[in-house]
């Protein structure tokens, strides 16, 4: 029986853009000790995908800070998956607390939107 559940891009709330952005990331979860520099692989108005050397538990809350503007926002871990190309590397999907153009893209696709509330 065929499934009616949307898959992949059909399920996405906003378009992903391949973009490397330098972030300073700090865990706001007292049970997860992490602070350090990470880079995005993809961004969207709802979140991003970052490459890390460790997985994060689903639901872990992180503070993301952009190096070039010092703008920051909180995000929650959606999932951590091992990469297919490098051993001991993880792709971690993060959902922003407030959707918008947090990334400051000059000419975002129409559905990337503008970031109304900077945190």
MODELLER restraints for C-alpha pairs under 7 A, 6 or more apart:
rsr = mdl.restraints
at = mdl.atoms
rsr.add(forms.Gaussian(group=physical.xy_distance, feature=features.Distance(at['CA:14:A'], at['CA:44:A']), mean=6.12, stdev=0.5))
rsr.add(forms.Gaussian(group=physical.xy_distance, feature=features.Distance(at['CA:14:A'], at['CA:45:A']), mean=6.20, stdev=0.5))
rsr.add(forms.Gaussian(group=physical.xy_distance, feature=features.Distance(at['CA:14:A'], at['CA:46:A']), mean=6.73, stdev=0.5))
rsr.add(forms.Gaussian(group=physical.xy_distance, feature=features.Distance(at['CA:14:A'], at['CA:111:A']), mean=6.09, stdev=0.5))
rsr.add(forms.Gaussian(group=physical.xy_distance, feature=features.Distance(at['CA:14:A'], at['CA:112:A']), mean=6.48, stdev=0.5))
rsr.add(forms.Gaussian(group=physical.xy_distance, feature=features.Distance(at['CA:15:A'], at['CA:44:A']), mean=5.87, stdev=0.5))
rsr.add(forms.Gaussian(group=physical.xy_distance, feature=features.Distance(at['CA:15:A'], at['CA:111:A']), mean=6.80, stdev=0.5))
rsr.add(forms.Gaussian(group=physical.xy_distance, feature=features.Distance(at['CA:15:A'], at['CA:112:A']), mean=6.80, stdev=0.5))
rsr.add(forms.Gaussian(group=physical.xy_distance, feature=features.Distance(at['CA:16:A'], at['CA:42:A']), mean=6.13, stdev=0.5))
rsr.add(forms.Gaussian(group=physical.xy_distance, feature=features.Distance(at['CA:16:A'], at['CA:43:A']), mean=5.53, stdev=0.5))
rsr.add(forms.Gaussian(group=physical.xy_distance, feature=features.Distance(at['CA:16:A'], at['CA:44:A']), mean=4.74, stdev=0.5))
rsr.add(forms.Gaussian(group=physical.xy_distance, feature=features.Distance(at['CA:17:A'], at['CA:42:A']), mean=5.34, stdev=0.5))
rsr.add(forms.Gaussian(group=physical.xy_distance, feature=features.Distance(at['CA:17:A'], at['CA:43:A']), mean=5.33, stdev=0.5))
rsr.add(forms.Gaussian(group=physical.xy_distance, feature=features.Distance(at['CA:17:A'], at['CA:44:A']), mean=6.27, stdev=0.5))
rsr.add(forms.Gaussian(group=physical.xy_distance, feature=features.Distance(at['CA:18:A'], at['CA:41:A']), mean=5.94, stdev=0.5))
rsr.add(forms.Gaussian(group=physical.xy_distance, feature=features.Distance(at['CA:18:A'], at['CA:42:A']), mean=4.32, stdev=0.5))
rsr.add(forms.Gaussian(group=physical.xy_distance, feature=features.Distance(at['CA:18:A'], at['CA:43:A']), mean=6.53, stdev=0.5))
rsr.add(forms.Gaussian(group=physical.xy_distance, feature=features.Distance(at['CA:19:A'], at['CA:40:A']), mean=6.58, stdev=0.5))
rsr.add(forms.Gaussian(group=physical.xy_distance, feature=features.Distance(at['CA:19:A'], at['CA:41:A']), mean=5.72, stdev=0.5))
rsr.add(forms.Gaussian(group=physical.xy_distance, feature=features.Distance(at['CA:19:A'], at['CA:42:A']), mean=5.20, stdev=0.5))
rsr.add(forms.Gaussian(group=physical.xy_distance, feature=features.Distance(at['CA:19:A'], at['CA:43:A']), mean=6.35, stdev=0.5))
rsr.add(forms.Gaussian(group=physical.xy_distance, feature=features.Distance(at['CA:20:A'], at['CA:39:A']), mean=5.84, stdev=0.5))
rsr.add(forms.Gaussian(group=physical.xy_distance, feature=features.Distance(at['CA:20:A'], at['CA:40:A']), mean=4.87, stdev=0.5))
rsr.add(forms.Gaussian(group=physical.xy_distance, feature=features.Distance(at['CA:20:A'], at['CA:41:A']), mean=5.37, stdev=0.5))
rsr.add(forms.Gaussian(group=physical.xy_distance, feature=features.Distance(at['CA:20:A'], at['CA:42:A']), mean=6.98, stdev=0.5))
rsr.add(forms.Gaussian(group=physical.xy_distance, feature=features.Distance(at['CA:21:A'], at['CA:39:A']), mean=5.34, stdev=0.5))
rsr.add(forms.Gaussian(group=physical.xy_distance, feature=features.Distance(at['CA:21:A'], at['CA:40:A']), mean=5.16, stdev=0.5))
rsr.add(forms.Gaussian(group=physical.xy_distance, feature=features.Distance(at['CA:22:A'], at['CA:38:A']), mean=6.13, stdev=0.5))
rsr.add(forms.Gaussian(group=physical.xy_distance, feature=features.Distance(at['CA:22:A'], at['CA:39:A']), mean=4.77, stdev=0.5))
rsr.add(forms.Gaussian(group=physical.xy_distance, feature=features.Distance(at['CA:22:A'], at['CA:40:A']), mean=6.87, stdev=0.5))
rsr.add(forms.Gaussian(group=physical.xy_distance, feature=features.Distance(at['CA:22:A'], at['CA:66:A']), mean=6.43, stdev=0.5))
rsr.add(forms.Gaussian(group=physical.xy_distance, feature=features.Distance(at['CA:22:A'], at['CA:67:A']), mean=6.19, stdev=0.5))
rsr.add(forms.Gaussian(group=physical.xy_distance, feature=features.Distance(at['CA:23:A'], at['CA:37:A']), mean=5.62, stdev=0.5))
rsr.add(forms.Gaussian(group=physical.xy_distance, feature=features.Distance(at['CA:23:A'], at['CA:38:A']), mean=5.27, stdev=0.5))
rsr.add(forms.Gaussian(group=physical.xy_distance, feature=features.Distance(at['CA:23:A'], at['CA:39:A']), mean=5.88, stdev=0.5))
rsr.add(forms.Gaussian(group=physical.xy_distance, feature=features.Distance(at['CA:23:A'], at['CA:64:A']), mean=6.18, stdev=0.5))
rsr.add(forms.Gaussian(group=physical.xy_distance, feature=features.Distance(at['CA:23:A'], at['CA:65:A']), mean=5.43, stdev=0.5))
rsr.add(forms.Gaussian(group=physical.xy_distance, feature=features.Distance(at['CA:23:A'], at['CA:66:A']), mean=5.00, stdev=0.5))
rsr.add(forms.Gaussian(group=physical.xy_distance, feature=features.Distance(at['CA:23:A'], at['CA:67:A']), mean=5.99, stdev=0.5))
rsr.add(forms.Gaussian(group=physical.xy_distance, feature=features.Distance(at['CA:24:A'], at['CA:36:A']), mean=5.61, stdev=0.5))
rsr.add(forms.Gaussian(group=physical.xy_distance, feature=features.Distance(at['CA:24:A'], at['CA:37:A']), mean=4.56, stdev=0.5))
rsr.add(forms.Gaussian(group=physical.xy_distance, feature=features.Distance(at['CA:24:A'], at['CA:38:A']), mean=6.34, stdev=0.5))
rsr.add(forms.Gaussian(group=physical.xy_distance, feature=features.Distance(at['CA:24:A'], at['CA:64:A']), mean=5.95, stdev=0.5))
rsr.add(forms.Gaussian(group=physical.xy_distance, feature=features.Distance(at['CA:24:A'], at['CA:65:A']), mean=5.07, stdev=0.5))
rsr.add(forms.Gaussian(group=physical.xy_distance, feature=features.Distance(at['CA:24:A'], at['CA:66:A']), mean=6.59, stdev=0.5))
rsr.add(forms.Gaussian(group=physical.xy_distance, feature=features.Distance(at['CA:24:A'], at['CA:67:A']), mean=6.80, stdev=0.5))
rsr.add(forms.Gaussian(group=physical.xy_distance, feature=features.Distance(at['CA:25:A'], at['CA:35:A']), mean=5.45, stdev=0.5))
rsr.add(forms.Gaussian(group=physical.xy_distance, feature=features.Distance(at['CA:25:A'], at['CA:36:A']), mean=5.42, stdev=0.5))
rsr.add(forms.Gaussian(group=physical.xy_distance, feature=features.Distance(at['CA:25:A'], at['CA:37:A']), mean=6.09, stdev=0.5))
rsr.add(forms.Gaussian(group=physical.xy_distance, feature=features.Distance(at['CA:25:A'], at['CA:38:A']), mean=6.80, stdev=0.5))
rsr.add(forms.Gaussian(group=physical.xy_distance, feature=features.Distance(at['CA:25:A'], at['CA:62:A']), mean=6.53, stdev=0.5))
rsr.add(forms.Gaussian(group=physical.xy_distance, feature=features.Distance(at['CA:25:A'], at['CA:63:A']), mean=5.64, stdev=0.5))
rsr.add(forms.Gaussian(group=physical.xy_distance, feature=features.Distance(at['CA:25:A'], at['CA:64:A']), mean=4.83, stdev=0.5))
rsr.add(forms.Gaussian(group=physical.xy_distance, feature=features.Distance(at['CA:25:A'], at['CA:65:A']), mean=6.38, stdev=0.5))
rsr.add(forms.Gaussian(group=physical.xy_distance, feature=features.Distance(at['CA:26:A'], at['CA:34:A']), mean=5.79, stdev=0.5))
rsr.add(forms.Gaussian(group=physical.xy_distance, feature=features.Distance(at['CA:26:A'], at['CA:35:A']), mean=4.26, stdev=0.5))
rsr.add(forms.Gaussian(group=physical.xy_distance, feature=features.Distance(at['CA:26:A'], at['CA:36:A']), mean=6.67, stdev=0.5))
rsr.add(forms.Gaussian(group=physical.xy_distance, feature=features.Distance(at['CA:26:A'], at['CA:62:A']), mean=5.57, stdev=0.5))
rsr.add(forms.Gaussian(group=physical.xy_distance, feature=features.Distance(at['CA:26:A'], at['CA:63:A']), mean=5.20, stdev=0.5))
rsr.add(forms.Gaussian(group=physical.xy_distance, feature=features.Distance(at['CA:26:A'], at['CA:64:A']), mean=6.87, stdev=0.5))
rsr.add(forms.Gaussian(group=physical.xy_distance, feature=features.Distance(at['CA:27:A'], at['CA:33:A']), mean=6.43, stdev=0.5))
rsr.add(forms.Gaussian(group=physical.xy_distance, feature=features.Distance(at['CA:27:A'], at['CA:34:A']), mean=5.33, stdev=0.5))
rsr.add(forms.Gaussian(group=physical.xy_distance, feature=features.Distance(at['CA:27:A'], at['CA:35:A']), mean=6.34, stdev=0.5))
rsr.add(forms.Gaussian(group=physical.xy_distance, feature=features.Distance(at['CA:27:A'], at['CA:61:A']), mean=6.19, stdev=0.5))
rsr.add(forms.Gaussian(group=physical.xy_distance, feature=features.Distance(at['CA:27:A'], at['CA:62:A']), mean=4.44, stdev=0.5))
rsr.add(forms.Gaussian(group=physical.xy_distance, feature=features.Distance(at['CA:27:A'], at['CA:63:A']), mean=6.33, stdev=0.5))
rsr.add(forms.Gaussian(group=physical.xy_distance, feature=features.Distance(at['CA:28:A'], at['CA:61:A']), mean=5.52, stdev=0.5))
rsr.add(forms.Gaussian(group=physical.xy_distance, feature=features.Distance(at['CA:28:A'], at['CA:62:A']), mean=5.35, stdev=0.5))
rsr.add(forms.Gaussian(group=physical.xy_distance, feature=features.Distance(at['CA:28:A'], at['CA:63:A']), mean=6.65, stdev=0.5))
rsr.add(forms.Gaussian(group=physical.xy_distance, feature=features.Distance(at['CA:29:A'], at['CA:60:A']), mean=6.25, stdev=0.5))
rsr.add(forms.Gaussian(group=physical.xy_distance, feature=features.Distance(at['CA:29:A'], at['CA:61:A']), mean=5.96, stdev=0.5))
rsr.add(forms.Gaussian(group=physical.xy_distance, feature=features.Distance(at['CA:38:A'], at['CA:50:A']), mean=6.77, stdev=0.5))
rsr.add(forms.Gaussian(group=physical.xy_distance, feature=features.Distance(at['CA:38:A'], at['CA:51:A']), mean=6.84, stdev=0.5))
rsr.add(forms.Gaussian(group=physical.xy_distance, feature=features.Distance(at['CA:38:A'], at['CA:52:A']), mean=6.84, stdev=0.5))
rsr.add(forms.Gaussian(group=physical.xy_distance, feature=features.Distance(at['CA:39:A'], at['CA:50:A']), mean=5.75, stdev=0.5))
rsr.add(forms.Gaussian(group=physical.xy_distance, feature=features.Distance(at['CA:39:A'], at['CA:51:A']), mean=6.41, stdev=0.5))
rsr.add(forms.Gaussian(group=physical.xy_distance, feature=features.Distance(at['CA:40:A'], at['CA:48:A']), mean=6.50, stdev=0.5))
rsr.add(forms.Gaussian(group=physical.xy_distance, feature=features.Distance(at['CA:40:A'], at['CA:49:A']), mean=5.64, stdev=0.5))
rsr.add(forms.Gaussian(group=physical.xy_distance, feature=features.Distance(at['CA:40:A'], at['CA:50:A']), mean=4.28, stdev=0.5))
rsr.add(forms.Gaussian(group=physical.xy_distance, feature=features.Distance(at['CA:40:A'], at['CA:51:A']), mean=6.62, stdev=0.5))
rsr.add(forms.Gaussian(group=physical.xy_distance, feature=features.Distance(at['CA:41:A'], at['CA:49:A']), mean=5.46, stdev=0.5))
rsr.add(forms.Gaussian(group=physical.xy_distance, feature=features.Distance(at['CA:41:A'], at['CA:50:A']), mean=5.44, stdev=0.5))
rsr.add(forms.Gaussian(group=physical.xy_distance, feature=features.Distance(at['CA:41:A'], at['CA:51:A']), mean=6.79, stdev=0.5))
rsr.add(forms.Gaussian(group=physical.xy_distance, feature=features.Distance(at['CA:42:A'], at['CA:48:A']), mean=5.50, stdev=0.5))
rsr.add(forms.Gaussian(group=physical.xy_distance, feature=features.Distance(at['CA:42:A'], at['CA:49:A']), mean=5.18, stdev=0.5))
rsr.add(forms.Gaussian(group=physical.xy_distance, feature=features.Distance(at['CA:43:A'], at['CA:49:A']), mean=6.48, stdev=0.5))
rsr.add(forms.Gaussian(group=physical.xy_distance, feature=features.Distance(at['CA:44:A'], at['CA:112:A']), mean=6.34, stdev=0.5))
rsr.add(forms.Gaussian(group=physical.xy_distance, feature=features.Distance(at['CA:45:A'], at['CA:99:A']), mean=5.19, stdev=0.5))
rsr.add(forms.Gaussian(group=physical.xy_distance, feature=features.Distance(at['CA:45:A'], at['CA:100:A']), mean=4.60, stdev=0.5))
rsr.add(forms.Gaussian(group=physical.xy_distance, feature=features.Distance(at['CA:45:A'], at['CA:101:A']), mean=5.49, stdev=0.5))
rsr.add(forms.Gaussian(group=physical.xy_distance, feature=features.Distance(at['CA:45:A'], at['CA:112:A']), mean=4.91, stdev=0.5))
rsr.add(forms.Gaussian(group=physical.xy_distance, feature=features.Distance(at['CA:45:A'], at['CA:113:A']), mean=6.82, stdev=0.5))
rsr.add(forms.Gaussian(group=physical.xy_distance, feature=features.Distance(at['CA:46:A'], at['CA:95:A']), mean=5.75, stdev=0.5))
rsr.add(forms.Gaussian(group=physical.xy_distance, feature=features.Distance(at['CA:46:A'], at['CA:96:A']), mean=5.51, stdev=0.5))
rsr.add(forms.Gaussian(group=physical.xy_distance, feature=features.Distance(at['CA:46:A'], at['CA:99:A']), mean=4.65, stdev=0.5))
rsr.add(forms.Gaussian(group=physical.xy_distance, feature=features.Distance(at['CA:46:A'], at['CA:100:A']), mean=6.68, stdev=0.5))
rsr.add(forms.Gaussian(group=physical.xy_distance, feature=features.Distance(at['CA:47:A'], at['CA:94:A']), mean=5.32, stdev=0.5))
rsr.add(forms.Gaussian(group=physical.xy_distance, feature=features.Distance(at['CA:47:A'], at['CA:95:A']), mean=4.29, stdev=0.5))
rsr.add(forms.Gaussian(group=physical.xy_distance, feature=features.Distance(at['CA:47:A'], at['CA:96:A']), mean=4.85, stdev=0.5))
rsr.add(forms.Gaussian(group=physical.xy_distance, feature=features.Distance(at['CA:48:A'], at['CA:93:A']), mean=5.91, stdev=0.5))
rsr.add(forms.Gaussian(group=physical.xy_distance, feature=features.Distance(at['CA:48:A'], at['CA:94:A']), mean=5.35, stdev=0.5))
rsr.add(forms.Gaussian(group=physical.xy_distance, feature=features.Distance(at['CA:48:A'], at['CA:95:A']), mean=6.78, stdev=0.5))
rsr.add(forms.Gaussian(group=physical.xy_distance, feature=features.Distance(at['CA:49:A'], at['CA:91:A']), mean=6.40, stdev=0.5))
rsr.add(forms.Gaussian(group=physical.xy_distance, feature=features.Distance(at['CA:49:A'], at['CA:92:A']), mean=5.55, stdev=0.5))
rsr.add(forms.Gaussian(group=physical.xy_distance, feature=features.Distance(at['CA:49:A'], at['CA:93:A']), mean=4.50, stdev=0.5))
rsr.add(forms.Gaussian(group=physical.xy_distance, feature=features.Distance(at['CA:49:A'], at['CA:94:A']), mean=6.21, stdev=0.5))
rsr.add(forms.Gaussian(group=physical.xy_distance, feature=features.Distance(at['CA:50:A'], at['CA:91:A']), mean=5.71, stdev=0.5))
rsr.add(forms.Gaussian(group=physical.xy_distance, feature=features.Distance(at['CA:50:A'], at['CA:92:A']), mean=5.28, stdev=0.5))
rsr.add(forms.Gaussian(group=physical.xy_distance, feature=features.Distance(at['CA:50:A'], at['CA:93:A']), mean=6.56, stdev=0.5))
rsr.add(forms.Gaussian(group=physical.xy_distance, feature=features.Distance(at['CA:51:A'], at['CA:89:A']), mean=6.92, stdev=0.5))
rsr.add(forms.Gaussian(group=physical.xy_distance, feature=features.Distance(at['CA:51:A'], at['CA:90:A']), mean=5.70, stdev=0.5))
rsr.add(forms.Gaussian(group=physical.xy_distance, feature=features.Distance(at['CA:51:A'], at['CA:91:A']), mean=4.82, stdev=0.5))
rsr.add(forms.Gaussian(group=physical.xy_distance, feature=features.Distance(at['CA:51:A'], at['CA:92:A']), mean=6.31, stdev=0.5))
rsr.add(forms.Gaussian(group=physical.xy_distance, feature=features.Distance(at['CA:52:A'], at['CA:89:A']), mean=5.76, stdev=0.5))
rsr.add(forms.Gaussian(group=physical.xy_distance, feature=features.Distance(at['CA:52:A'], at['CA:90:A']), mean=5.15, stdev=0.5))
rsr.add(forms.Gaussian(group=physical.xy_distance, feature=features.Distance(at['CA:52:A'], at['CA:91:A']), mean=6.44, stdev=0.5))
rsr.add(forms.Gaussian(group=physical.xy_distance, feature=features.Distance(at['CA:53:A'], at['CA:88:A']), mean=5.98, stdev=0.5))
rsr.add(forms.Gaussian(group=physical.xy_distance, feature=features.Distance(at['CA:53:A'], at['CA:89:A']), mean=4.65, stdev=0.5))
rsr.add(forms.Gaussian(group=physical.xy_distance, feature=features.Distance(at['CA:53:A'], at['CA:90:A']), mean=5.94, stdev=0.5))
rsr.add(forms.Gaussian(group=physical.xy_distance, feature=features.Distance(at['CA:54:A'], at['CA:89:A']), mean=6.54, stdev=0.5))
rsr.add(forms.Gaussian(group=physical.xy_distance, feature=features.Distance(at['CA:54:A'], at['CA:90:A']), mean=6.04, stdev=0.5))
rsr.add(forms.Gaussian(group=physical.xy_distance, feature=features.Distance(at['CA:55:A'], at['CA:80:A']), mean=5.37, stdev=0.5))
rsr.add(forms.Gaussian(group=physical.xy_distance, feature=features.Distance(at['CA:55:A'], at['CA:90:A']), mean=5.96, stdev=0.5))
rsr.add(forms.Gaussian(group=physical.xy_distance, feature=features.Distance(at['CA:55:A'], at['CA:92:A']), mean=6.98, stdev=0.5))
rsr.add(forms.Gaussian(group=physical.xy_distance, feature=features.Distance(at['CA:56:A'], at['CA:77:A']), mean=6.89, stdev=0.5))
rsr.add(forms.Gaussian(group=physical.xy_distance, feature=features.Distance(at['CA:56:A'], at['CA:80:A']), mean=6.09, stdev=0.5))
rsr.add(forms.Gaussian(group=physical.xy_distance, feature=features.Distance(at['CA:57:A'], at['CA:77:A']), mean=6.93, stdev=0.5))
rsr.add(forms.Gaussian(group=physical.xy_distance, feature=features.Distance(at['CA:58:A'], at['CA:77:A']), mean=5.08, stdev=0.5))
rsr.add(forms.Gaussian(group=physical.xy_distance, feature=features.Distance(at['CA:58:A'], at['CA:78:A']), mean=5.32, stdev=0.5))
rsr.add(forms.Gaussian(group=physical.xy_distance, feature=features.Distance(at['CA:58:A'], at['CA:79:A']), mean=5.49, stdev=0.5))
rsr.add(forms.Gaussian(group=physical.xy_distance, feature=features.Distance(at['CA:59:A'], at['CA:76:A']), mean=5.49, stdev=0.5))
rsr.add(forms.Gaussian(group=physical.xy_distance, feature=features.Distance(at['CA:59:A'], at['CA:77:A']), mean=5.06, stdev=0.5))
rsr.add(forms.Gaussian(group=physical.xy_distance, feature=features.Distance(at['CA:59:A'], at['CA:78:A']), mean=6.39, stdev=0.5))
rsr.add(forms.Gaussian(group=physical.xy_distance, feature=features.Distance(at['CA:60:A'], at['CA:76:A']), mean=5.57, stdev=0.5))
rsr.add(forms.Gaussian(group=physical.xy_distance, feature=features.Distance(at['CA:60:A'], at['CA:77:A']), mean=5.32, stdev=0.5))
rsr.add(forms.Gaussian(group=physical.xy_distance, feature=features.Distance(at['CA:61:A'], at['CA:74:A']), mean=6.81, stdev=0.5))
rsr.add(forms.Gaussian(group=physical.xy_distance, feature=features.Distance(at['CA:61:A'], at['CA:75:A']), mean=5.74, stdev=0.5))
rsr.add(forms.Gaussian(group=physical.xy_distance, feature=features.Distance(at['CA:61:A'], at['CA:76:A']), mean=4.53, stdev=0.5))
rsr.add(forms.Gaussian(group=physical.xy_distance, feature=features.Distance(at['CA:61:A'], at['CA:77:A']), mean=6.56, stdev=0.5))
rsr.add(forms.Gaussian(group=physical.xy_distance, feature=features.Distance(at['CA:62:A'], at['CA:74:A']), mean=5.61, stdev=0.5))
rsr.add(forms.Gaussian(group=physical.xy_distance, feature=features.Distance(at['CA:62:A'], at['CA:75:A']), mean=5.30, stdev=0.5))
rsr.add(forms.Gaussian(group=physical.xy_distance, feature=features.Distance(at['CA:62:A'], at['CA:76:A']), mean=6.14, stdev=0.5))
rsr.add(forms.Gaussian(group=physical.xy_distance, feature=features.Distance(at['CA:63:A'], at['CA:72:A']), mean=6.80, stdev=0.5))
rsr.add(forms.Gaussian(group=physical.xy_distance, feature=features.Distance(at['CA:63:A'], at['CA:73:A']), mean=5.77, stdev=0.5))
rsr.add(forms.Gaussian(group=physical.xy_distance, feature=features.Distance(at['CA:63:A'], at['CA:74:A']), mean=4.41, stdev=0.5))
rsr.add(forms.Gaussian(group=physical.xy_distance, feature=features.Distance(at['CA:63:A'], at['CA:75:A']), mean=6.29, stdev=0.5))
rsr.add(forms.Gaussian(group=physical.xy_distance, feature=features.Distance(at['CA:64:A'], at['CA:72:A']), mean=5.36, stdev=0.5))
rsr.add(forms.Gaussian(group=physical.xy_distance, feature=features.Distance(at['CA:64:A'], at['CA:73:A']), mean=5.41, stdev=0.5))
rsr.add(forms.Gaussian(group=physical.xy_distance, feature=features.Distance(at['CA:64:A'], at['CA:74:A']), mean=5.96, stdev=0.5))
rsr.add(forms.Gaussian(group=physical.xy_distance, feature=features.Distance(at['CA:65:A'], at['CA:71:A']), mean=5.67, stdev=0.5))
rsr.add(forms.Gaussian(group=physical.xy_distance, feature=features.Distance(at['CA:65:A'], at['CA:72:A']), mean=4.17, stdev=0.5))
rsr.add(forms.Gaussian(group=physical.xy_distance, feature=features.Distance(at['CA:65:A'], at['CA:73:A']), mean=6.70, stdev=0.5))
rsr.add(forms.Gaussian(group=physical.xy_distance, feature=features.Distance(at['CA:66:A'], at['CA:72:A']), mean=6.26, stdev=0.5))
rsr.add(forms.Gaussian(group=physical.xy_distance, feature=features.Distance(at['CA:71:A'], at['CA:118:A']), mean=6.95, stdev=0.5))
rsr.add(forms.Gaussian(group=physical.xy_distance, feature=features.Distance(at['CA:71:A'], at['CA:119:A']), mean=6.78, stdev=0.5))
rsr.add(forms.Gaussian(group=physical.xy_distance, feature=features.Distance(at['CA:72:A'], at['CA:119:A']), mean=5.57, stdev=0.5))
rsr.add(forms.Gaussian(group=physical.xy_distance, feature=features.Distance(at['CA:73:A'], at['CA:119:A']), mean=5.29, stdev=0.5))
rsr.add(forms.Gaussian(group=physical.xy_distance, feature=features.Distance(at['CA:74:A'], at['CA:96:A']), mean=6.19, stdev=0.5))
rsr.add(forms.Gaussian(group=physical.xy_distance, feature=features.Distance(at['CA:74:A'], at['CA:97:A']), mean=5.56, stdev=0.5))
rsr.add(forms.Gaussian(group=physical.xy_distance, feature=features.Distance(at['CA:75:A'], at['CA:94:A']), mean=5.89, stdev=0.5))
rsr.add(forms.Gaussian(group=physical.xy_distance, feature=features.Distance(at['CA:75:A'], at['CA:95:A']), mean=5.24, stdev=0.5))
rsr.add(forms.Gaussian(group=physical.xy_distance, feature=features.Distance(at['CA:75:A'], at['CA:96:A']), mean=4.29, stdev=0.5))
rsr.add(forms.Gaussian(group=physical.xy_distance, feature=features.Distance(at['CA:75:A'], at['CA:97:A']), mean=5.29, stdev=0.5))
rsr.add(forms.Gaussian(group=physical.xy_distance, feature=features.Distance(at['CA:76:A'], at['CA:94:A']), mean=5.41, stdev=0.5))
rsr.add(forms.Gaussian(group=physical.xy_distance, feature=features.Distance(at['CA:76:A'], at['CA:95:A']), mean=5.23, stdev=0.5))
rsr.add(forms.Gaussian(group=physical.xy_distance, feature=features.Distance(at['CA:76:A'], at['CA:96:A']), mean=6.59, stdev=0.5))
rsr.add(forms.Gaussian(group=physical.xy_distance, feature=features.Distance(at['CA:77:A'], at['CA:93:A']), mean=5.99, stdev=0.5))
rsr.add(forms.Gaussian(group=physical.xy_distance, feature=features.Distance(at['CA:77:A'], at['CA:94:A']), mean=4.61, stdev=0.5))
rsr.add(forms.Gaussian(group=physical.xy_distance, feature=features.Distance(at['CA:77:A'], at['CA:95:A']), mean=6.46, stdev=0.5))
rsr.add(forms.Gaussian(group=physical.xy_distance, feature=features.Distance(at['CA:78:A'], at['CA:93:A']), mean=5.42, stdev=0.5))
rsr.add(forms.Gaussian(group=physical.xy_distance, feature=features.Distance(at['CA:78:A'], at['CA:94:A']), mean=5.53, stdev=0.5))
rsr.add(forms.Gaussian(group=physical.xy_distance, feature=features.Distance(at['CA:78:A'], at['CA:95:A']), mean=6.51, stdev=0.5))
rsr.add(forms.Gaussian(group=physical.xy_distance, feature=features.Distance(at['CA:79:A'], at['CA:92:A']), mean=5.87, stdev=0.5))
rsr.add(forms.Gaussian(group=physical.xy_distance, feature=features.Distance(at['CA:79:A'], at['CA:93:A']), mean=5.45, stdev=0.5))
rsr.add(forms.Gaussian(group=physical.xy_distance, feature=features.Distance(at['CA:80:A'], at['CA:90:A']), mean=6.29, stdev=0.5))
rsr.add(forms.Gaussian(group=physical.xy_distance, feature=features.Distance(at['CA:80:A'], at['CA:91:A']), mean=5.72, stdev=0.5))
rsr.add(forms.Gaussian(group=physical.xy_distance, feature=features.Distance(at['CA:80:A'], at['CA:92:A']), mean=4.37, stdev=0.5))
rsr.add(forms.Gaussian(group=physical.xy_distance, feature=features.Distance(at['CA:80:A'], at['CA:93:A']), mean=6.43, stdev=0.5))
rsr.add(forms.Gaussian(group=physical.xy_distance, feature=features.Distance(at['CA:81:A'], at['CA:90:A']), mean=5.46, stdev=0.5))
rsr.add(forms.Gaussian(group=physical.xy_distance, feature=features.Distance(at['CA:81:A'], at['CA:91:A']), mean=5.27, stdev=0.5))
rsr.add(forms.Gaussian(group=physical.xy_distance, feature=features.Distance(at['CA:81:A'], at['CA:92:A']), mean=6.43, stdev=0.5))
rsr.add(forms.Gaussian(group=physical.xy_distance, feature=features.Distance(at['CA:82:A'], at['CA:89:A']), mean=5.96, stdev=0.5))
rsr.add(forms.Gaussian(group=physical.xy_distance, feature=features.Distance(at['CA:82:A'], at['CA:90:A']), mean=4.35, stdev=0.5))
rsr.add(forms.Gaussian(group=physical.xy_distance, feature=features.Distance(at['CA:82:A'], at['CA:91:A']), mean=6.16, stdev=0.5))
rsr.add(forms.Gaussian(group=physical.xy_distance, feature=features.Distance(at['CA:83:A'], at['CA:89:A']), mean=5.73, stdev=0.5))
rsr.add(forms.Gaussian(group=physical.xy_distance, feature=features.Distance(at['CA:83:A'], at['CA:90:A']), mean=5.25, stdev=0.5))
rsr.add(forms.Gaussian(group=physical.xy_distance, feature=features.Distance(at['CA:83:A'], at['CA:91:A']), mean=6.04, stdev=0.5))
rsr.add(forms.Gaussian(group=physical.xy_distance, feature=features.Distance(at['CA:100:A'], at['CA:112:A']), mean=6.56, stdev=0.5))
rsr.add(forms.Gaussian(group=physical.xy_distance, feature=features.Distance(at['CA:100:A'], at['CA:113:A']), mean=5.59, stdev=0.5))
rsr.add(forms.Gaussian(group=physical.xy_distance, feature=features.Distance(at['CA:100:A'], at['CA:114:A']), mean=5.35, stdev=0.5))
rsr.add(forms.Gaussian(group=physical.xy_distance, feature=features.Distance(at['CA:100:A'], at['CA:115:A']), mean=4.16, stdev=0.5))
rsr.add(forms.Gaussian(group=physical.xy_distance, feature=features.Distance(at['CA:100:A'], at['CA:116:A']), mean=6.88, stdev=0.5))
rsr.add(forms.Gaussian(group=physical.xy_distance, feature=features.Distance(at['CA:101:A'], at['CA:112:A']), mean=6.11, stdev=0.5))
rsr.add(forms.Gaussian(group=physical.xy_distance, feature=features.Distance(at['CA:101:A'], at['CA:113:A']), mean=5.74, stdev=0.5))
rsr.add(forms.Gaussian(group=physical.xy_distance, feature=features.Distance(at['CA:101:A'], at['CA:114:A']), mean=4.74, stdev=0.5))
rsr.add(forms.Gaussian(group=physical.xy_distance, feature=features.Distance(at['CA:101:A'], at['CA:115:A']), mean=4.25, stdev=0.5))
rsr.add(forms.Gaussian(group=physical.xy_distance, feature=features.Distance(at['CA:102:A'], at['CA:115:A']), mean=5.48, stdev=0.5))
